[in-house]
Amino acid sequence: GNSVTQMEGPVTLSEEAFLTINCTYTATGYPSLFWYVQYPGEGLQLLLKATKADDKGSNKGFEATYRKETTSFHLEKGSVQVSDSAVYFCALSSPDTGRRALTFGSGTRLQVQP
Amino acid sequence: GAGVSQSPSNKVTEKGKDVELRCDPISGHTALYWYRQSLGQGLEFLIYFQGNSAPDKSGLPSDRFSAERTGGSVSTLTIQRTQQEDSAVYLCASSLDDLSDEKLFFGSGTQLSVL
């Protein structure tokens, strides 16, 4: 079945540091890949997505590239801010298998210190 | 409303009692999902509704869990004879269910505590 594995947190960085949060997946067919973010006290919201191999999703300075050869979708940001402190979830969907619901990873908490 | 609304935001119940959790999706969204987020765990898929199709119940952990969606809008998740391991945040999400745009909009969740 489908699964998503993320690096465990918390990840603690200083402001303006470079961020990488690793995500690898197992899926049948050709999944779409997503990063969702959950800010403190808020619901999850879509951060970025990529729907096919070598696509790069980007938003708010965050980027992730769909790597089929390594089954990865690592999240990166060149310079984090305190306001980026949140929990980040990697997810996939495989509509071609008939399963429309997203499969999520366990989440990675990011703490950015001033 | 503008977003997905869930109620109650918090629910404390005694072991063995039944609970009902409610979700109001965004107007016009044909797809509705329930997930469970346990402490330190990822989001666990529970059930998915899409239009008038039969729901995908493959994620429901036991027959104590059931859900319905009336009129293609509001959904209720019912947990019968609650157990302590049912304690979690129950999240509802909705989407247009368009293959070209698989964006889910989440509610803020219901924190369920079973004593």
gemmi code that builds the backbone of each chain (N, CA, C; Angstrom):
import gemmi

chains = {
    "A": [
        ("GLY", (0.821, -1.201, 0.000), (0.000, 0.000, 0.000), (0.852, 1.247, 0.000)),
        ("ASN", (0.181, 2.379, -0.038), (0.890, 3.663, -0.038), (1.416, 4.021, 1.353)),
        ("SER", (2.570, 4.658, 1.382), (3.103, 5.139, 2.656), (4.019, 6.329, 2.420)),
        ("VAL", (4.148, 7.158, 3.446), (5.012, 8.336, 3.398), (5.863, 8.346, 4.656)),
        ("THR", (7.151, 8.556, 4.494), (8.080, 8.598, 5.617), (8.760, 9.957, 5.666)),
        ("GLN", (8.678, 10.614, 6.810), (9.310, 11.918, 6.993), (10.349, 11.835, 8.091)),
        ("MET", (11.304, 12.753, 8.031), (12.285, 12.833, 9.107), (11.590, 13.259, 10.387)),
        ("GLU", (12.077, 12.702, 11.500), (11.473, 13.033, 12.775), (11.919, 14.410, 13.222)),
        ("GLY", (11.053, 15.079, 13.931), (11.418, 16.373, 14.491), (11.584, 16.290, 15.994)),
        ("PRO", (11.647, 17.415, 16.664), (11.575, 18.726, 16.032), (12.886, 19.130, 15.374)),
        ("VAL", (12.754, 19.939, 14.345), (13.905, 20.556, 13.705), (13.990, 21.990, 14.235)),
        ("THR", (15.113, 22.311, 14.841), (15.296, 23.644, 15.423), (16.380, 24.374, 14.655)),
        ("LEU", (16.034, 25.532, 14.111), (16.970, 26.333, 13.324), (16.958, 27.779, 13.789)),
        ("SER", (18.025, 28.457, 13.490), (18.078, 29.897, 13.705), (17.518, 30.602, 12.482)),
        ("GLU", (17.006, 31.791, 12.695), (16.452, 32.583, 11.583), (17.505, 32.733, 10.485)),
        ("GLU", (17.066, 32.637, 9.230), (17.888, 32.765, 8.021), (18.695, 31.505, 7.717)),
        ("ALA", (18.520, 30.453, 8.477), (19.211, 29.196, 8.172), (18.522, 28.496, 7.007)),
        ("PHE", (19.250, 27.533, 6.411), (18.707, 26.731, 5.312), (17.951, 25.538, 5.890)),
        ("LEU", (16.792, 25.268, 5.298), (15.933, 24.191, 5.791), (15.827, 23.069, 4.766)),
        ("THR", (15.962, 21.836, 5.245), (15.587, 20.654, 4.471), (14.790, 19.743, 5.369)),
        ("ILE", (13.625, 19.316, 4.910), (12.844, 18.286, 5.591), (12.681, 17.144, 4.597)),
        ("ASN", (13.217, 15.990, 4.951), (13.203, 14.852, 4.036), (11.860, 14.143, 4.020)),
        ("CYS", (11.477, 13.692, 2.832), (10.251, 12.917, 2.649), (10.488, 11.887, 1.566)),
        ("THR", (10.207, 10.631, 1.854), (10.242, 9.580, 0.852), (8.896, 8.867, 0.862)),
        ("TYR", (8.591, 8.209, -0.237), (7.265, 7.612, -0.346), (7.327, 6.237, -1.001)),
        ("THR", (6.268, 5.482, -0.784), (6.020, 4.217, -1.477), (4.604, 4.289, -2.008)),
        ("ALA", (4.441, 4.040, -3.298), (3.106, 4.139, -3.880), (3.025, 3.310, -5.144)),
        ("THR", (1.820, 2.879, -5.451), (1.567, 2.238, -6.738), (1.139, 3.316, -7.731)),
        ("GLY", (1.413, 3.055, -8.991), (1.014, 4.014, -10.008), (1.856, 5.271, -9.992)),
        ("TYR", (1.239, 6.373, -10.343), (1.939, 7.652, -10.448), (1.283, 8.671, -9.521)),
        ("PRO", (1.754, 8.741, -8.287), (1.084, 9.598, -7.308), (1.361, 11.072, -7.546)),
        ("SER", (0.486, 11.890, -7.013), (0.766, 13.309, -6.841), (1.319, 13.487, -5.437)),
        ("LEU", (2.196, 14.474, -5.263), (2.867, 14.680, -3.980), (2.578, 16.079, -3.457)),
        ("PHE", (2.470, 16.176, -2.147), (2.035, 17.426, -1.509), (2.855, 17.690, -0.251)),
        ("TRP", (2.971, 18.962, 0.093), (3.366, 19.386, 1.424), (2.242, 20.249, 1.992)),
        ("TYR", (1.783, 19.850, 3.187), (0.806, 20.638, 3.935), (1.504, 21.201, 5.166)),
        ("VAL", (1.013, 22.344, 5.631), (1.594, 22.986, 6.805), (0.482, 23.288, 7.816)),
        ("GLN", (0.812, 23.091, 9.082), (-0.140, 23.372, 10.170), (0.503, 24.368, 11.121)),
        ("TYR", (0.101, 25.631, 11.022), (0.597, 26.655, 11.928), (-0.097, 26.502, 13.286)),
        ("PRO", (0.533, 26.965, 14.357), (-0.054, 26.809, 15.699), (-1.484, 27.331, 15.768)),
        ("GLY", (-2.395, 26.472, 16.236), (-3.781, 26.875, 16.419), (-4.605, 26.929, 15.147)),
        ("GLU", (-4.035, 26.487, 14.034), (-4.755, 26.546, 12.757), (-4.903, 25.160, 12.151)),
        ("GLY", (-5.782, 25.052, 11.142), (-5.934, 23.801, 10.417), (-4.842, 23.630, 9.374)),
        ("LEU", (-4.712, 22.414, 8.890), (-3.726, 22.157, 7.841), (-4.089, 22.928, 6.575)),
        ("GLN", (-3.061, 23.389, 5.881), (-3.308, 24.048, 4.608), (-2.232, 23.626, 3.611)),
        ("LEU", (-2.627, 23.589, 2.346), (-1.706, 23.171, 1.315), (-0.590, 24.201, 1.160)),
        ("LEU", (0.647, 23.718, 1.142), (1.796, 24.592, 0.933), (2.239, 24.544, -0.534)),
        ("LEU", (2.429, 23.333, -1.051), (2.818, 23.179, -2.451), (2.540, 21.753, -2.898)),
        ("LYS", (2.597, 21.553, -4.213), (2.347, 20.215, -4.732), (3.088, 20.014, -6.048)),
        ("ALA", (3.231, 18.738, -6.440), (3.807, 18.377, -7.731), (3.081, 17.132, -8.216)),
        ("THR", (2.731, 17.119, -9.479), (1.870, 16.045, -9.966), (2.580, 15.033, -10.859)),
        ("LYS", (3.814, 15.316, -11.276), (4.531, 14.324, -12.073), (6.022, 14.455, -11.848)),
        ("ALA", (6.730, 13.416, -12.265), (8.171, 13.352, -12.036), (8.883, 14.584, -12.588)),
        ("ASP", (9.851, 15.081, -11.802), (10.705, 16.237, -12.103), (9.989, 17.575, -11.969)),
        ("ASP", (8.698, 17.554, -11.650), (7.998, 18.805, -11.354), (8.557, 19.401, -10.079)),
        ("LYS", (8.596, 20.724, -10.001), (8.985, 21.419, -8.774), (7.801, 22.234, -8.309)),
        ("GLY", (7.366, 21.979, -7.080), (6.340, 22.802, -6.460), (7.020, 23.899, -5.657)),
        ("SER", (6.408, 25.081, -5.629), (7.009, 26.175, -4.862), (5.929, 27.110, -4.354)),
        ("ASN", (6.202, 27.685, -3.176), (5.264, 28.626, -2.570), (5.926, 29.233, -1.343)),
        ("LYS", (5.790, 30.526, -1.159), (6.283, 31.229, 0.028), (7.772, 30.986, 0.269)),
        ("GLY", (8.554, 30.777, -0.778), (9.980, 30.549, -0.633), (10.345, 29.090, -0.423)),
        ("PHE", (9.353, 28.221, -0.223), (9.571, 26.791, -0.084), (9.565, 26.129, -1.463)),
        ("GLU", (10.375, 25.076, -1.611), (10.409, 24.324, -2.857), (10.510, 22.838, -2.544)),
        ("ALA", (9.968, 22.013, -3.462), (10.169, 20.566, -3.380), (10.101, 20.016, -4.793)),
        ("THR", (11.005, 19.093, -5.112), (11.069, 18.510, -6.451), (10.689, 17.040, -6.387)),
        ("TYR", (9.803, 16.633, -7.270), (9.313, 15.260, -7.354), (10.400, 14.407, -8.010)),
        ("ARG", (11.048, 13.550, -7.224), (12.139, 12.692, -7.723), (11.658, 11.254, -7.752)),
        ("LYS", (11.291, 10.780, -8.941), (10.760, 9.424, -9.050), (11.858, 8.384, -8.830)),
        ("GLU", (13.087, 8.706, -9.277), (14.163, 7.721, -9.180), (14.552, 7.426, -7.739)),
        ("THR", (14.361, 8.429, -6.851), (14.670, 8.221, -5.437), (13.409, 8.194, -4.587)),
        ("THR", (12.249, 8.230, -5.220), (10.940, 8.292, -4.550), (10.970, 9.283, -3.387)),
        ("SER", (11.365, 10.515, -3.717), (11.505, 11.528, -2.673), (10.837, 12.826, -3.080)),
        ("PHE", (10.547, 13.642, -2.060), (9.921, 14.944, -2.280), (10.344, 15.830, -1.116)),
        ("HIS", (11.622, 16.100, -1.018), (12.184, 16.840, 0.107), (11.800, 18.321, 0.044)),
        ("LEU", (11.453, 18.872, 1.194), (11.059, 20.283, 1.287), (12.288, 21.126, 1.645)),
        ("GLU", (12.472, 22.239, 0.940), (13.625, 23.108, 1.187), (13.197, 24.570, 1.218)),
        ("LYS", (13.958, 25.340, 2.001), (13.803, 26.789, 1.987), (15.162, 27.394, 2.284)),
        ("GLY", (15.525, 28.393, 1.527), (16.868, 28.943, 1.638), (17.109, 29.753, 2.902)),
        ("SER", (16.084, 30.392, 3.436), (16.258, 31.277, 4.582), (14.963, 31.291, 5.388)),
        ("VAL", (14.952, 30.553, 6.494), (13.702, 30.444, 7.258), (13.505, 31.658, 8.157)),
        ("GLN", (12.234, 31.893, 8.472), (11.839, 32.972, 9.367), (11.115, 32.378, 10.574)),
        ("VAL", (11.034, 33.172, 11.640), (10.327, 32.711, 12.835), (8.894, 32.318, 12.487)),
        ("SER", (8.293, 33.036, 11.543), (6.902, 32.774, 11.164), (6.724, 31.439, 10.429)),
        ("ASP", (7.828, 30.791, 10.066), (7.749, 29.467, 9.427), (7.602, 28.340, 10.451)),
        ("SER", (7.679, 28.673, 11.719), (7.532, 27.661, 12.762), (6.151, 27.029, 12.663)),
        ("ALA", (6.110, 25.723, 12.472), (4.860, 25.010, 12.209), (5.182, 23.525, 12.130)),
        ("VAL", (4.135, 22.720, 11.884), (4.326, 21.303, 11.603), (4.083, 21.080, 10.113)),
        ("TYR", (5.013, 20.397, 9.469), (4.958, 20.177, 8.024), (4.671, 18.705, 7.740)),
        ("PHE", (3.687, 18.465, 6.876), (3.269, 17.107, 6.535), (3.486, 16.859, 5.048)),
        ("CYS", (4.159, 15.781, 4.739), (4.290, 15.311, 3.367), (3.132, 14.352, 3.084)),
        ("ALA", (2.606, 14.366, 1.865), (1.449, 13.522, 1.562), (1.455, 13.123, 0.097)),
        ("LEU", (0.725, 12.064, -0.216), (0.583, 11.645, -1.604), (-0.848, 11.197, -1.880)),
        ("SER", (-1.205, 11.250, -3.125), (-2.479, 10.687, -3.557), (-2.248, 9.857, -4.800)),
        ("SER", (-3.028, 8.820, -4.957), (-2.908, 7.919, -6.107), (-4.280, 7.723, -6.728)),
        ("PRO", (-4.778, 8.719, -7.406), (-6.130, 8.604, -7.951), (-6.276, 7.474, -8.953)),
        ("ASP", (-5.191, 7.078, -9.612), (-5.296, 6.008, -10.604), (-5.504, 4.650, -9.965)),
        ("THR", (-5.286, 4.545, -8.660), (-5.564, 3.286, -7.975), (-6.978, 3.261, -7.413)),
        ("GLY", (-7.720, 4.309, -7.630), (-9.075, 4.371, -7.104), (-9.156, 4.919, -5.700)),
        ("ARG", (-8.030, 5.181, -5.070), (-8.015, 5.703, -3.703), (-7.768, 7.202, -3.788)),
        ("ARG", (-8.783, 7.992, -3.502), (-8.649, 9.419, -3.667), (-8.108, 10.118, -2.436)),
        ("ALA", (-8.238, 9.479, -1.282), (-7.812, 10.155, -0.062), (-6.298, 10.245, 0.001)),
        ("LEU", (-5.798, 11.319, 0.575), (-4.363, 11.503, 0.736), (-3.814, 10.586, 1.825)),
        ("THR", (-2.590, 10.107, 1.603), (-1.823, 9.397, 2.624), (-0.780, 10.363, 3.159)),
        ("PHE", (-0.770, 10.586, 4.475), (0.115, 11.564, 5.092), (1.261, 10.903, 5.835)),
        ("GLY", (2.372, 11.629, 5.911), (3.450, 11.259, 6.813), (3.113, 11.703, 8.227)),
        ("SER", (4.023, 11.436, 9.153), (3.762, 11.693, 10.572), (3.978, 13.150, 10.965)),
        ("GLY", (4.474, 13.961, 10.050), (4.666, 15.369, 10.350), (6.033, 15.656, 10.949)),
        ("THR", (6.572, 16.821, 10.644), (7.858, 17.273, 11.189), (7.660, 18.672, 11.745)),
        ("ARG", (7.935, 18.815, 13.042), (7.788, 20.131, 13.666), (9.041, 20.956, 13.438)),
        ("LEU", (8.862, 22.163, 12.942), (9.970, 23.111, 12.723), (9.848, 24.241, 13.730)),
        ("GLN", (10.942, 24.492, 14.431), (11.006, 25.614, 15.356), (12.130, 26.531, 14.902)),
        ("VAL", (11.787, 27.777, 14.606), (12.777, 28.748, 14.162), (12.972, 29.775, 15.262)),
        ("GLN", (14.221, 29.915, 15.691), (14.529, 30.835, 16.785), (15.102, 32.134, 16.236)),
        ("PRO", (14.719, 33.265, 16.844), (15.231, 34.561, 16.363), (16.719, 34.728, 16.667)),
    ],
    "B": [
        ("GLY", (-20.301, 29.279, 5.544), (-19.099, 29.941, 5.988), (-17.986, 29.833, 4.959)),
        ("ALA", (-16.904, 30.503, 5.240), (-15.811, 30.564, 4.279), (-14.963, 29.318, 4.304)),
        ("GLY", (-14.926, 28.609, 5.445), (-14.043, 27.462, 5.562), (-14.805, 26.243, 6.035)),
        ("VAL", (-14.037, 25.165, 6.299), (-14.610, 23.942, 6.848), (-14.819, 24.147, 8.344)),
        ("SER", (-16.027, 23.873, 8.802), (-16.366, 24.086, 10.195), (-16.609, 22.758, 10.890)),
        ("GLN", (-15.984, 22.581, 12.062), (-16.168, 21.360, 12.828), (-16.679, 21.699, 14.223)),
        ("SER", (-17.543, 20.820, 14.732), (-18.027, 21.018, 16.093), (-18.252, 19.667, 16.767)),
        ("PRO", (-18.084, 19.602, 18.097), (-17.500, 20.660, 18.905), (-15.996, 20.759, 18.685)),
        ("SER", (-15.366, 21.786, 19.200), (-13.914, 21.896, 19.074), (-13.225, 20.987, 20.080)),
        ("ASN", (-13.875, 20.765, 21.204), (-13.367, 19.855, 22.221), (-14.507, 19.006, 22.762)),
        ("LYS", (-14.218, 17.723, 23.016), (-15.216, 16.828, 23.567), (-14.535, 15.898, 24.565)),
        ("VAL", (-15.033, 15.926, 25.798), (-14.542, 15.006, 26.822), (-15.679, 14.045, 27.132)),
        ("THR", (-15.396, 12.769, 27.091), (-16.435, 11.776, 27.326), (-15.892, 10.649, 28.185)),
        ("GLU", (-16.800, 9.866, 28.713), (-16.393, 8.721, 29.519), (-16.331, 7.473, 28.648)),
        ("LYS", (-15.427, 6.607, 28.986), (-15.296, 5.338, 28.282), (-16.647, 4.639, 28.218)),
        ("GLY", (-17.000, 4.143, 27.021), (-18.246, 3.422, 26.836), (-19.383, 4.263, 26.294)),
        ("LYS", (-19.223, 5.599, 26.337), (-20.264, 6.477, 25.812), (-20.119, 6.626, 24.297)),
        ("ASP", (-21.217, 7.007, 23.646), (-21.184, 7.304, 22.217), (-20.943, 8.806, 22.014)),
        ("VAL", (-20.249, 9.154, 20.925), (-20.038, 10.565, 20.594), (-20.333, 10.800, 19.119)),
        ("GLU", (-20.758, 12.019, 18.829), (-20.995, 12.435, 17.446), (-20.194, 13.693, 17.172)),
        ("LEU", (-19.466, 13.671, 16.067), (-18.662, 14.810, 15.655), (-19.223, 15.307, 14.324)),
        ("ARG", (-19.279, 16.635, 14.188), (-19.941, 17.207, 13.025), (-18.958, 17.966, 12.155)),
        ("CYS", (-19.218, 17.918, 10.850), (-18.385, 18.655, 9.892), (-19.267, 19.337, 8.859)),
        ("ASP", (-19.065, 20.648, 8.701), (-19.718, 21.429, 7.651), (-18.669, 21.769, 6.602)),
        ("PRO", (-18.734, 21.163, 5.424), (-17.699, 21.439, 4.423), (-17.931, 22.787, 3.748)),
        ("ILE", (-16.987, 23.158, 2.918), (-17.138, 24.379, 2.135), (-18.240, 24.160, 1.096)),
        ("SER", (-19.096, 25.145, 0.960), (-20.215, 25.032, 0.030), (-19.716, 24.741, -1.379)),
        ("GLY", (-20.323, 23.723, -2.009), (-19.941, 23.383, -3.376), (-18.889, 22.298, -3.478)),
        ("HIS", (-18.252, 21.963, -2.351), (-17.252, 20.890, -2.369), (-17.954, 19.542, -2.349)),
        ("THR", (-17.647, 18.718, -3.339), (-18.336, 17.432, -3.425), (-17.643, 16.328, -2.643)),
        ("ALA", (-16.376, 16.510, -2.338), (-15.624, 15.485, -1.613), (-15.448, 15.888, -0.153)),
        ("LEU", (-15.572, 14.923, 0.734), (-15.405, 15.160, 2.167), (-14.635, 14.008, 2.766)),
        ("TYR", (-13.673, 14.335, 3.628), (-12.770, 13.351, 4.214), (-12.769, 13.496, 5.738)),
        ("TRP", (-12.617, 12.372, 6.407), (-12.343, 12.369, 7.846), (-10.974, 11.727, 8.067)),
        ("TYR", (-10.182, 12.397, 8.900), (-8.884, 11.876, 9.313), (-8.805, 11.918, 10.840)),
        ("ARG", (-7.895, 11.132, 11.380), (-7.635, 11.137, 12.818), (-6.144, 11.418, 13.027)),
        ("GLN", (-5.858, 12.309, 13.964), (-4.470, 12.661, 14.285), (-4.236, 12.356, 15.749)),
        ("SER", (-3.519, 11.277, 16.001), (-3.194, 10.917, 17.374), (-1.886, 11.568, 17.763)),
        ("LEU", (-1.670, 11.697, 19.071), (-0.481, 12.377, 19.579), (0.773, 11.718, 19.018)),
        ("GLY", (1.609, 12.523, 18.357), (2.865, 12.017, 17.827), (2.724, 11.189, 16.568)),
        ("GLN", (1.521, 11.088, 16.055), (1.286, 10.293, 14.852), (0.918, 11.209, 13.690)),
        ("GLY", (0.974, 10.633, 12.495), (0.523, 11.363, 11.328), (-0.982, 11.342, 11.238)),
        ("LEU", (-1.488, 11.795, 10.113), (-2.926, 11.780, 9.888), (-3.335, 10.418, 9.356)),
        ("GLU", (-4.288, 9.812, 10.036), (-4.781, 8.487, 9.664), (-6.109, 8.651, 8.938)),
        ("PHE", (-6.174, 8.195, 7.703), (-7.393, 8.291, 6.913), (-8.482, 7.412, 7.523)),
        ("LEU", (-9.690, 7.958, 7.606), (-10.816, 7.195, 8.143), (-11.845, 6.866, 7.061)),
        ("ILE", (-12.387, 7.909, 6.413), (-13.475, 7.689, 5.459), (-13.526, 8.846, 4.471)),
        ("TYR", (-14.022, 8.566, 3.266), (-14.074, 9.556, 2.194), (-15.427, 9.463, 1.511)),
        ("PHE", (-16.078, 10.614, 1.345), (-17.335, 10.715, 0.612), (-17.083, 11.524, -0.661)),
        ("GLN", (-17.693, 11.080, -1.756), (-17.612, 11.851, -3.004), (-18.966, 11.810, -3.675)),
        ("GLY", (-19.645, 12.942, -3.696), (-20.940, 13.057, -4.351), (-21.911, 12.004, -3.859)),
        ("ASN", (-22.542, 11.328, -4.800), (-23.525, 10.295, -4.461), (-22.934, 8.887, -4.491)),
        ("SER", (-21.624, 8.796, -4.686), (-20.982, 7.480, -4.742), (-20.919, 6.843, -3.358)),
        ("ALA", (-20.774, 5.530, -3.351), (-20.603, 4.839, -2.068), (-19.319, 5.321, -1.408)),
        ("PRO", (-19.361, 5.606, -0.106), (-18.161, 6.116, 0.564), (-17.055, 5.068, 0.641)),
        ("ASP", (-15.826, 5.541, 0.683), (-14.657, 4.700, 0.906), (-14.444, 4.610, 2.406)),
        ("LYS", (-14.823, 3.478, 2.987), (-14.757, 3.302, 4.441), (-13.522, 2.517, 4.866)),
        ("SER", (-12.568, 2.361, 3.954), (-11.467, 1.432, 4.194), (-10.584, 1.807, 5.369)),
        ("GLY", (-10.656, 3.067, 5.832), (-9.816, 3.491, 6.935), (-10.448, 3.397, 8.312)),
        ("LEU", (-11.708, 3.080, 8.388), (-12.367, 3.013, 9.693), (-11.737, 1.883, 10.514)),
        ("PRO", (-11.281, 2.186, 11.745), (-10.512, 1.200, 12.510), (-11.328, 0.063, 13.095)),
        ("SER", (-12.625, 0.247, 13.285), (-13.460, -0.820, 13.827), (-14.911, -0.523, 13.513)),
        ("ASP", (-15.780, -1.490, 13.797), (-17.205, -1.284, 13.505), (-17.865, -0.348, 14.515)),
        ("ARG", (-17.095, 0.153, 15.486), (-17.644, 1.164, 16.397), (-17.707, 2.531, 15.723)),
        ("PHE", (-16.966, 2.659, 14.619), (-16.895, 3.927, 13.894), (-17.834, 3.883, 12.690)),
        ("SER", (-18.584, 4.947, 12.497), (-19.432, 5.078, 11.320), (-19.553, 6.554, 10.977)),
        ("ALA", (-19.924, 6.823, 9.747), (-20.100, 8.212, 9.320), (-21.167, 8.267, 8.264)),
        ("GLU", (-21.835, 9.394, 8.222), (-22.808, 9.620, 7.173), (-22.695, 11.058, 6.691)),
        ("ARG", (-23.193, 11.251, 5.493), (-23.193, 12.590, 4.915), (-24.572, 12.819, 4.321)),
        ("THR", (-25.293, 13.725, 4.910), (-26.678, 13.957, 4.509), (-26.751, 15.068, 3.474)),
        ("GLY", (-27.515, 14.794, 2.408), (-27.746, 15.814, 1.399), (-26.499, 16.279, 0.691)),
        ("GLY", (-25.462, 15.476, 0.740), (-24.226, 15.844, 0.066), (-23.488, 16.990, 0.709)),
        ("SER", (-23.848, 17.320, 1.981), (-23.196, 18.450, 2.621), (-22.640, 18.043, 3.978)),
        ("VAL", (-23.395, 18.291, 5.035), (-22.928, 18.055, 6.402), (-22.651, 16.571, 6.631)),
        ("SER", (-21.572, 16.308, 7.378), (-21.224, 14.929, 7.727), (-21.136, 14.782, 9.236)),
        ("THR", (-21.512, 13.600, 9.721), (-21.397, 13.267, 11.137), (-20.591, 11.993, 11.276)),
        ("LEU", (-19.563, 12.048, 12.106), (-18.764, 10.871, 12.452), (-19.223, 10.413, 13.829)),
        ("THR", (-19.640, 9.154, 13.931), (-20.131, 8.609, 15.205), (-19.181, 7.532, 15.692)),
        ("ILE", (-18.823, 7.634, 16.958), (-18.009, 6.602, 17.603), (-18.846, 6.023, 18.730)),
        ("GLN", (-19.118, 4.747, 18.648), (-19.915, 4.077, 19.682), (-19.003, 3.430, 20.706)),
        ("ARG", (-19.492, 3.379, 21.932), (-18.769, 2.694, 23.019), (-17.291, 3.111, 23.015)),
        ("THR", (-17.056, 4.402, 23.188), (-15.703, 4.943, 23.058), (-14.723, 4.248, 23.987)),
        ("GLN", (-13.491, 4.145, 23.505), (-12.376, 3.581, 24.258), (-11.305, 4.657, 24.414)),
        ("GLN", (-10.404, 4.464, 25.365), (-9.361, 5.462, 25.596), (-8.475, 5.649, 24.371)),
        ("GLU", (-8.273, 4.583, 23.607), (-7.421, 4.707, 22.414), (-8.074, 5.516, 21.301)),
        ("ASP", (-9.371, 5.867, 21.479), (-10.030, 6.723, 20.499), (-9.660, 8.192, 20.703)),
        ("SER", (-9.007, 8.509, 21.804), (-8.616, 9.901, 22.074), (-7.667, 10.384, 20.988)),
        ("ALA", (-8.029, 11.492, 20.343), (-7.260, 12.015, 19.220), (-7.928, 13.308, 18.755)),
        ("VAL", (-7.306, 13.949, 17.782), (-7.943, 15.065, 17.082), (-8.551, 14.512, 15.799)),
        ("TYR", (-9.829, 14.728, 15.610), (-10.531, 14.258, 14.427), (-10.671, 15.433, 13.462)),
        ("LEU", (-10.080, 15.267, 12.291), (-10.036, 16.337, 11.307), (-10.951, 16.021, 10.129)),
        ("CYS", (-11.643, 17.033, 9.673), (-12.476, 16.925, 8.494), (-11.887, 17.816, 7.407)),
        ("ALA", (-11.984, 17.384, 6.171), (-11.506, 18.189, 5.050), (-12.477, 18.055, 3.893)),
        ("SER", (-12.511, 19.059, 3.045), (-13.344, 18.974, 1.845), (-12.550, 19.462, 0.644)),
        ("SER", (-13.017, 19.069, -0.528), (-12.348, 19.506, -1.753), (-13.338, 19.466, -2.902)),
        ("LEU", (-12.919, 20.077, -4.002), (-13.741, 20.051, -5.206), (-13.710, 18.682, -5.867)),
        ("ASP", (-12.731, 17.852, -5.432), (-12.594, 16.502, -5.980), (-12.402, 16.546, -7.489)),
        ("ASP", (-11.585, 17.486, -7.894), (-11.246, 17.630, -9.303), (-9.842, 17.086, -9.486)),
        ("LEU", (-9.662, 16.139, -10.390), (-8.353, 15.529, -10.569), (-7.285, 16.550, -10.928)),
        ("SER", (-7.712, 17.684, -11.484), (-6.723, 18.695, -11.863), (-6.350, 19.593, -10.695)),
        ("ASP", (-7.049, 19.445, -9.584), (-6.778, 20.300, -8.422), (-7.171, 19.551, -7.177)),
        ("GLU", (-6.206, 18.839, -6.565), (-6.541, 17.961, -5.453), (-6.339, 18.642, -4.112)),
        ("LYS", (-6.593, 19.924, -4.024), (-6.338, 20.666, -2.802), (-7.419, 20.390, -1.772)),
        ("LEU", (-6.989, 19.970, -0.590), (-7.895, 19.747, 0.524), (-7.914, 20.959, 1.436)),
        ("PHE", (-9.087, 21.304, 1.922), (-9.261, 22.369, 2.900), (-9.685, 21.711, 4.213)),
        ("PHE", (-8.899, 21.946, 5.244), (-9.134, 21.288, 6.529), (-9.840, 22.200, 7.520)),
        ("GLY", (-10.657, 21.590, 8.373), (-11.180, 22.280, 9.534), (-10.155, 22.270, 10.652)),
        ("SER", (-10.489, 22.911, 11.750), (-9.559, 23.000, 12.881), (-9.597, 21.769, 13.775)),
        ("GLY", (-10.550, 20.875, 13.514), (-10.566, 19.614, 14.230), (-11.402, 19.597, 15.493)),
        ("THR", (-11.722, 18.384, 15.934), (-12.361, 18.155, 17.237), (-11.391, 17.349, 18.081)),
        ("GLN", (-11.012, 17.914, 19.221), (-10.150, 17.200, 20.164), (-11.028, 16.316, 21.035)),
        ("LEU", (-10.908, 14.998, 20.867), (-11.704, 14.052, 21.650), (-10.832, 13.439, 22.743)),
        ("SER", (-11.327, 13.523, 23.968), (-10.639, 12.914, 25.099), (-11.585, 11.920, 25.756)),
        ("VAL", (-11.155, 10.664, 25.815), (-11.959, 9.616, 26.429), (-11.326, 9.245, 27.767)),
        ("LEU", (-12.064, 9.474, 28.844), (-11.518, 9.253, 30.183), (-11.776, 7.831, 30.681)),
    ],
}
model = gemmi.Model(1)
for chain_id, residues in chains.items():
    chain = gemmi.Chain(chain_id)
    for i, (resn, *xyz) in enumerate(residues, 1):
        res = gemmi.Residue()
        res.name, res.seqid = resn, gemmi.SeqId(i, " ")
        for name, pos in zip(("N", "CA", "C"), xyz):
            atom = gemmi.Atom()
            atom.name, atom.element = name, gemmi.Element(name[0])
            atom.pos, atom.b_iso = gemmi.Position(*pos), 0.0
            res.add_atom(atom)
        chain.add_residue(res)
    model.add_chain(chain)
structure = gemmi.Structure()
structure.add_model(model)
structure.setup_entities()
